[in-house]
């Protein structure tokens, strides 16, 4: 608030001086008048930039974003590398050293599954650094007053005016509450799912029995579940089905269908 009044006061003072000089109250060198006006304009521009981008927690449009802070979940997920290779990601990929340490810790875990996930994350990061389509930087910025990696990431995203790249559901929610832009690969995957309307036909493999009597269950290529009425007898077969309805669940869409007669 104080900065705003300073800028207004400076602009007003310059305006008074210019008016007085124009009325002949005193001589004013034109070059000096231009320099004074330019100084006020520069101060106004700098102040607006600070108030718009530098205020902690202030909402930021995606057009103003230049960086995406990645967490371990987005690297371990593995799909980020493929997305970046398409050229759709225009942000700098920024990896804080504390995220790299956490990923290394996962890769050194005693549990084989956890260790494999950590190594996959390291492989994805290495591929990103080698890709001509990605601008990847590892930074030493830390938030020493915070202990949890997720809390550090959120605070760092606020301070740097950066987006947060994650597939972590809870971190996504907290970041949204704090006004941090979130780029979630899962959201992108859901947005890219094909639109399927009731009445359309699908070819699908019935891979297991459903919960209700007579039902069979299959999956689309993107993992969407299709519950097929009277599909239990078709277990293990790939059949053509007609979509009858769809419902939205917490995990995404689920379709219901019936086999095409004669299958």
MITI-317656 format. One record per residue (C-alpha): residue number from 1; x, y, z negated; residue in three letters. Coordinates in Angstrom, 3 decimals. Each point is the difference from the previous one (the first is absolute). Layout:
N
+------+----------+----------+----------+------+
| nufi |        u |        v |        w | baba |
+------+----------+----------+----------+------+
|  NUM |        X |        Y |        Z |  ALA |
...
+------+----------+----------+----------+------+
END
This chain:
263
+------+----------+----------+----------+------+
| nufi |        u |        v |        w | baba |
+------+----------+----------+----------+------+
|    1 |    0.000 |    0.000 |    0.000 |  UNK |
|    2 |    2.800 |    2.408 |   -0.928 |  UNK |
|    3 |    1.772 |   -0.681 |    3.333 |  UNK |
|    4 |   -3.176 |    0.845 |    1.913 |  UNK |
|    5 |   -0.313 |    3.413 |   -1.699 |  UNK |
|    6 |    3.681 |    0.696 |    0.616 |  UNK |
|    7 |   -0.455 |   -0.627 |    3.721 |  UNK |
|    8 |   -3.147 |    2.129 |    0.110 |  UNK |
|    9 |    1.687 |    2.795 |   -1.932 |  UNK |
|   10 |    3.019 |   -0.012 |    2.306 |  UNK |
|   11 |   -2.192 |    0.106 |    3.090 |  UNK |
|   12 |   -2.027 |    2.854 |   -1.478 |  UNK |
|   13 |    3.131 |    1.986 |   -0.834 |  UNK |
|   14 |    1.355 |   -0.367 |    3.527 |  UNK |
|   15 |   -3.387 |    1.043 |    1.421 |  UNK |
|   16 |   -0.066 |    3.173 |   -2.184 |  UNK |
|   17 |    3.537 |    0.941 |    1.030 |  UNK |
|   18 |   -0.809 |   -0.461 |    3.706 |  UNK |
|   19 |   -3.178 |    2.102 |   -0.272 |  UNK |
|   20 |    1.801 |    2.760 |   -1.892 |  UNK |
|   21 |    2.795 |    0.061 |    2.562 |  UNK |
|   22 |   -2.523 |    0.170 |    2.826 |  UNK |
|   23 |   -1.634 |    3.031 |   -1.644 |  UNK |
|   24 |    3.352 |    1.794 |   -0.173 |  UNK |
|   25 |    0.453 |   -0.219 |   -3.746 |  UNK |
|   26 |    3.597 |   -1.104 |    0.558 |  UNK |
|   27 |    2.119 |   -1.336 |    2.880 |  UNK |
|   28 |    0.313 |   -3.764 |    0.417 |  UNK |
|   29 |    2.373 |   -1.709 |    2.333 |  UNK |
|   30 |   -2.016 |   -2.370 |    2.263 |  UNK |
|   31 |    2.510 |   -2.803 |   -0.430 |  UNK |
|   32 |   -0.382 |    0.214 |   -3.784 |  UNK |
|   33 |   -3.798 |   -0.194 |    0.295 |  UNK |
|   34 |    0.221 |   -3.077 |    2.214 |  UNK |
|   35 |    2.464 |   -1.665 |   -2.376 |  UNK |
|   36 |   -2.257 |    0.673 |   -2.988 |  UNK |
|   37 |   -3.046 |   -1.406 |    1.776 |  UNK |
|   38 |    1.942 |   -3.102 |    1.105 |  UNK |
|   39 |    1.160 |   -0.603 |   -3.577 |  UNK |
|   40 |   -3.580 |    0.065 |   -1.280 |  UNK |
|   41 |   -1.146 |   -2.391 |    2.739 |  UNK |
|   42 |    2.835 |   -2.428 |   -0.836 |  UNK |
|   43 |   -0.885 |    0.134 |   -3.699 |  UNK |
|   44 |   -3.659 |   -0.657 |    0.776 |  UNK |
|   45 |    0.863 |   -2.972 |    2.233 |  UNK |
|   46 |    2.298 |   -1.509 |   -2.620 |  UNK |
|   47 |   -2.582 |    0.452 |   -2.742 |  UNK |
|   48 |   -2.749 |   -1.663 |    2.066 |  UNK |
|   49 |    2.284 |   -2.931 |    0.794 |  UNK |
|   50 |    0.807 |   -0.502 |   -3.684 |  UNK |
|   51 |   -3.594 |    0.187 |   -1.162 |  UNK |
|   52 |   -1.255 |   -2.331 |    2.752 |  UNK |
|   53 |    2.694 |   -2.663 |   -0.080 |  UNK |
|   54 |    1.894 |    0.395 |   -3.246 |  UNK |
|   55 |   -2.765 |   -0.174 |   -2.579 |  UNK |
|   56 |    0.201 |   -3.378 |   -1.793 |  UNK |
|   57 |   -3.028 |   -2.125 |    0.691 |  UNK |
|   58 |   -1.371 |    2.336 |    2.686 |  UNK |
|   59 |   -1.866 |   -1.800 |    2.805 |  UNK |
|   60 |    1.989 |   -0.282 |    3.197 |  UNK |
|   61 |   -1.240 |   -0.640 |    3.504 |  UNK |
|   62 |    1.530 |   -2.877 |    1.932 |  UNK |
|   63 |    1.238 |    2.453 |    2.620 |  UNK |
|   64 |    2.316 |    1.513 |   -2.622 |  UNK |
|   65 |    1.459 |   -3.337 |   -1.103 |  UNK |
|   66 |    3.534 |   -0.820 |    1.058 |  UNK |
|   67 |    0.896 |   -2.916 |   -2.293 |  UNK |
|   68 |   -1.475 |   -3.307 |   -1.076 |  UNK |
|   69 |    1.289 |   -1.447 |   -3.278 |  UNK |
|   70 |   -0.141 |   -3.793 |    0.181 |  UNK |
|   71 |   -0.483 |   -2.378 |   -2.893 |  UNK |
|   72 |    1.051 |   -3.640 |   -0.267 |  UNK |
|   73 |   -3.473 |   -1.307 |    0.941 |  UNK |
|   74 |    0.082 |    1.693 |    3.414 |  UNK |
|   75 |    3.436 |   -1.450 |    0.759 |  UNK |
|   76 |   -0.792 |   -3.495 |   -1.263 |  UNK |
|   77 |   -3.260 |    0.005 |    1.979 |  UNK |
|   78 |    2.074 |   -0.054 |    3.193 |  UNK |
|   79 |   -2.424 |    1.761 |    2.362 |  UNK |
|   80 |    1.515 |    3.474 |   -0.431 |  UNK |
|   81 |    2.902 |   -0.847 |    2.311 |  UNK |
|   82 |   -2.322 |   -1.034 |    2.828 |  UNK |
|   83 |   -2.137 |    3.123 |   -0.434 |  UNK |
|   84 |    3.043 |    2.280 |    0.106 |  UNK |
|   85 |    1.224 |   -1.742 |    3.160 |  UNK |
|   86 |   -3.183 |    1.059 |    1.796 |  UNK |
|   87 |    0.984 |    3.652 |   -0.454 |  UNK |
|   88 |   -3.216 |    0.963 |   -1.810 |  UNK |
|   89 |    1.816 |    0.946 |   -3.215 |  UNK |
|   90 |    1.391 |    3.523 |    0.309 |  UNK |
|   91 |    1.173 |    0.335 |   -3.604 |  UNK |
|   92 |    3.484 |   -0.476 |   -1.374 |  UNK |
|   93 |    0.082 |   -3.264 |   -1.970 |  UNK |
|   94 |    1.490 |    0.909 |   -3.378 |  UNK |
|   95 |    1.147 |   -2.697 |   -2.440 |  UNK |
|   96 |    0.925 |    1.160 |   -3.517 |  UNK |
|   97 |    2.911 |   -1.887 |   -1.525 |  UNK |
|   98 |   -2.175 |   -1.163 |   -2.915 |  UNK |
|   99 |   -2.284 |   -1.757 |    2.523 |  UNK |
|  100 |    3.034 |   -1.616 |    1.607 |  UNK |
|  101 |    1.153 |   -1.221 |   -3.423 |  UNK |
|  102 |   -3.426 |   -1.476 |   -0.707 |  UNK |
|  103 |    0.029 |   -1.770 |    3.371 |  UNK |
|  104 |    3.467 |   -1.381 |   -0.737 |  UNK |
|  105 |   -1.250 |   -1.232 |   -3.370 |  UNK |
|  106 |   -2.856 |   -1.862 |    1.713 |  UNK |
|  107 |    2.420 |   -1.502 |    2.541 |  UNK |
|  108 |    2.171 |   -1.303 |   -2.872 |  UNK |
|  109 |   -2.919 |   -1.559 |   -1.896 |  UNK |
|  110 |    0.165 |   -3.590 |   -1.164 |  UNK |
|  111 |   -3.405 |   -0.890 |    1.442 |  UNK |
|  112 |    0.489 |   -1.148 |    3.646 |  UNK |
|  113 |   -3.211 |    1.622 |    1.262 |  UNK |
|  114 |    0.760 |    3.332 |   -1.661 |  UNK |
|  115 |    3.591 |   -0.146 |    1.261 |  UNK |
|  116 |   -1.186 |   -0.634 |    3.562 |  UNK |
|  117 |   -2.348 |    2.986 |   -0.175 |  UNK |
|  118 |    2.805 |    2.259 |   -1.217 |  UNK |
|  119 |    2.338 |   -1.134 |    2.769 |  UNK |
|  120 |   -2.699 |    0.576 |    2.584 |  UNK |
|  121 |   -0.340 |    3.568 |   -1.299 |  UNK |
|  122 |    3.742 |    0.539 |    0.353 |  UNK |
|  123 |   -0.089 |   -1.431 |    3.526 |  UNK |
|  124 |   -2.831 |    2.375 |    0.940 |  UNK |
|  125 |    1.947 |    2.962 |   -1.365 |  UNK |
|  126 |    3.124 |   -1.045 |    1.890 |  UNK |
|  127 |   -2.022 |   -0.321 |    3.222 |  UNK |
|  128 |   -1.503 |    3.443 |   -0.543 |  UNK |
|  129 |    3.433 |    1.562 |   -0.447 |  UNK |
|  130 |    1.169 |   -1.618 |    3.238 |  UNK |
|  131 |   -3.096 |    1.010 |    1.980 |  UNK |
|  132 |    0.265 |    2.927 |    2.445 |  UNK |
|  133 |   -3.658 |    0.792 |   -0.754 |  UNK |
|  134 |    0.483 |    0.543 |   -3.736 |  UNK |
|  135 |    1.664 |    2.756 |   -2.000 |  UNK |
|  136 |    0.923 |   -1.665 |   -3.282 |  UNK |
|  137 |    1.719 |    1.680 |   -2.935 |  UNK |
|  138 |    0.958 |   -1.359 |   -3.406 |  UNK |
|  139 |   -0.075 |    2.787 |   -2.589 |  UNK |
|  140 |    1.377 |    0.214 |   -3.515 |  UNK |
|  141 |   -2.852 |    2.145 |   -1.344 |  UNK |
|  142 |   -1.318 |   -1.371 |   -3.274 |  UNK |
|  143 |   -2.479 |    0.894 |   -2.721 |  UNK |
|  144 |    2.008 |   -0.992 |   -3.089 |  UNK |
|  145 |   -2.729 |    1.004 |   -2.458 |  UNK |
|  146 |   -2.223 |   -2.776 |    1.397 |  UNK |
|  147 |    0.707 |   -3.724 |   -0.293 |  UNK |
|  148 |   -2.437 |   -1.745 |    2.352 |  UNK |
|  149 |    0.897 |   -0.104 |    3.687 |  UNK |
|  150 |   -3.576 |    0.790 |    1.095 |  UNK |
|  151 |   -0.132 |    3.056 |   -2.268 |  UNK |
|  152 |    3.360 |    1.183 |    1.355 |  UNK |
|  153 |   -1.252 |   -0.395 |    3.584 |  UNK |
|  154 |   -3.159 |    1.986 |   -0.639 |  UNK |
|  155 |    1.855 |    2.847 |   -1.687 |  UNK |
|  156 |    2.641 |    0.054 |    2.720 |  UNK |
|  157 |   -2.695 |    0.088 |    2.700 |  UNK |
|  158 |   -1.600 |    3.011 |   -1.714 |  UNK |
|  159 |    3.325 |    1.811 |   -0.365 |  UNK |
|  160 |    1.100 |   -0.603 |    3.595 |  UNK |
|  161 |   -3.417 |    0.491 |    1.586 |  UNK |
|  162 |    0.313 |   -3.479 |    1.515 |  UNK |
|  163 |   -2.465 |   -2.752 |    0.853 |  UNK |
|  164 |    0.109 |   -3.329 |   -1.814 |  UNK |
|  165 |    0.287 |   -3.163 |    2.104 |  UNK |
|  166 |   -1.330 |   -2.999 |   -1.926 |  UNK |
|  167 |   -2.221 |   -3.073 |    0.133 |  UNK |
|  168 |   -0.515 |   -0.002 |   -3.783 |  UNK |
|  169 |   -3.732 |    0.411 |   -0.699 |  UNK |
|  170 |    0.318 |    1.567 |   -3.461 |  UNK |
|  171 |    2.866 |    2.319 |    0.987 |  UNK |
|  172 |   -2.108 |    1.096 |    2.978 |  UNK |
|  173 |   -2.861 |    0.959 |   -2.326 |  UNK |
|  174 |    2.167 |    1.911 |   -2.483 |  UNK |
|  175 |    1.795 |    1.862 |    2.800 |  UNK |
|  176 |   -3.324 |    1.043 |    1.514 |  UNK |
|  177 |   -1.178 |    1.312 |   -3.373 |  UNK |
|  178 |    3.183 |    2.077 |   -0.270 |  UNK |
|  179 |   -0.521 |    1.469 |    3.455 |  UNK |
|  180 |    2.878 |   -1.862 |    1.662 |  UNK |
|  181 |   -0.539 |   -1.075 |    3.616 |  UNK |
|  182 |    0.152 |   -3.806 |    0.241 |  UNK |
|  183 |    0.899 |   -1.988 |    3.114 |  UNK |
|  184 |   -1.194 |   -3.546 |   -0.650 |  UNK |
|  185 |    0.766 |   -2.686 |    2.570 |  UNK |
|  186 |   -3.089 |   -1.912 |   -1.146 |  UNK |
|  187 |   -2.214 |    2.993 |    0.798 |  UNK |
|  188 |    1.579 |    0.175 |    3.449 |  UNK |
|  189 |   -0.611 |   -3.707 |    0.559 |  UNK |
|  190 |   -3.656 |    0.390 |   -0.977 |  UNK |
|  191 |   -0.404 |    2.985 |    2.319 |  UNK |
|  192 |    1.410 |   -1.982 |    2.923 |  UNK |
|  193 |   -2.283 |   -2.994 |   -0.437 |  UNK |
|  194 |   -2.209 |   -0.578 |    3.052 |  UNK |
|  195 |   -3.596 |    1.156 |   -0.266 |  UNK |
|  196 |   -2.279 |   -3.038 |    0.074 |  UNK |
|  197 |   -3.751 |    0.479 |    0.210 |  UNK |
|  198 |   -2.835 |   -2.431 |   -0.700 |  UNK |
|  199 |   -0.828 |   -1.949 |    3.138 |  UNK |
|  200 |    3.605 |   -0.223 |    1.227 |  UNK |
|  201 |    1.677 |   -3.366 |    0.577 |  UNK |
|  202 |    3.289 |   -1.170 |   -1.491 |  UNK |
|  203 |    2.264 |   -3.004 |    0.411 |  UNK |
|  204 |    1.021 |   -1.131 |   -3.447 |  UNK |
|  205 |    1.556 |   -3.023 |   -1.694 |  UNK |
|  206 |   -1.986 |   -1.411 |   -2.931 |  UNK |
|  207 |    2.716 |   -0.664 |   -2.582 |  UNK |
|  208 |   -1.875 |   -0.696 |   -3.241 |  UNK |
|  209 |   -3.396 |   -0.496 |   -1.590 |  UNK |
|  210 |   -2.031 |    2.958 |   -1.239 |  UNK |
|  211 |   -1.510 |    0.552 |   -3.442 |  UNK |
|  212 |   -3.552 |   -0.665 |    1.098 |  UNK |
|  213 |   -1.241 |   -3.357 |    1.349 |  UNK |
|  214 |    0.713 |   -0.469 |    3.700 |  UNK |
|  215 |    2.292 |    3.036 |    0.340 |  UNK |
|  216 |    3.397 |   -0.002 |    1.671 |  UNK |
|  217 |    2.617 |    2.727 |   -0.192 |  UNK |
|  218 |    2.440 |    1.339 |    2.579 |  UNK |
|  219 |    2.234 |    3.059 |    0.293 |  UNK |
|  220 |    0.715 |    2.559 |    2.677 |  UNK |
|  221 |    3.607 |    0.754 |    0.952 |  UNK |
|  222 |    0.103 |    2.945 |   -2.420 |  UNK |
|  223 |   -1.189 |   -2.182 |   -2.899 |  UNK |
|  224 |   -3.667 |    1.037 |    0.010 |  UNK |
|  225 |   -2.217 |   -2.780 |   -1.340 |  UNK |
|  226 |   -2.839 |   -1.374 |    2.140 |  UNK |
|  227 |   -2.591 |   -2.162 |   -1.768 |  UNK |
|  228 |   -1.679 |   -2.324 |    2.499 |  UNK |
|  229 |   -3.448 |   -1.337 |   -0.822 |  UNK |
|  230 |   -0.262 |   -3.741 |    0.756 |  UNK |
|  231 |    3.744 |    0.015 |    0.590 |  UNK |
|  232 |    0.978 |   -2.691 |   -2.483 |  UNK |
|  233 |   -0.448 |   -2.750 |    2.562 |  UNK |
|  234 |    2.361 |    1.899 |    2.335 |  UNK |
|  235 |    2.903 |   -0.029 |   -2.466 |  UNK |
|  236 |    3.322 |   -0.153 |    1.857 |  UNK |
|  237 |   -1.489 |    1.120 |    3.317 |  UNK |
|  238 |    0.224 |    3.287 |    1.922 |  UNK |
|  239 |   -3.488 |    1.079 |    1.026 |  UNK |
|  240 |   -1.921 |    2.942 |    1.414 |  UNK |
|  241 |   -2.229 |    1.765 |   -2.506 |  UNK |
|  242 |   -2.454 |    2.891 |    0.136 |  UNK |
|  243 |    0.423 |    2.689 |   -2.655 |  UNK |
|  244 |   -3.232 |    0.547 |   -1.939 |  UNK |
|  245 |    1.022 |    2.548 |   -2.646 |  UNK |
|  246 |    2.887 |    1.590 |   -1.892 |  UNK |
|  247 |    0.526 |    1.235 |   -3.534 |  UNK |
|  248 |    2.642 |    2.284 |   -1.520 |  UNK |
|  249 |    1.869 |   -1.392 |   -2.998 |  UNK |
|  250 |    2.850 |    1.348 |   -2.148 |  UNK |
|  251 |    2.395 |   -2.060 |    2.121 |  UNK |
|  252 |   -1.438 |    1.186 |    3.323 |  UNK |
|  253 |   -2.714 |   -1.162 |    2.371 |  UNK |
|  254 |   -1.437 |   -3.508 |    0.074 |  UNK |
|  255 |   -2.060 |   -1.316 |    2.919 |  UNK |
|  256 |   -2.763 |   -2.588 |    0.140 |  UNK |
|  257 |   -0.624 |   -2.021 |    3.135 |  UNK |
|  258 |   -1.722 |   -3.025 |    1.511 |  UNK |
|  259 |    1.401 |   -2.495 |    2.504 |  UNK |
|  260 |   -1.054 |    0.452 |    3.599 |  UNK |
|  261 |   -2.415 |   -2.845 |    0.912 |  UNK |
|  262 |    1.768 |   -2.790 |    1.826 |  UNK |
|  263 |    3.362 |    0.468 |   -1.768 |  UNK |
+------+----------+----------+----------+------+
END
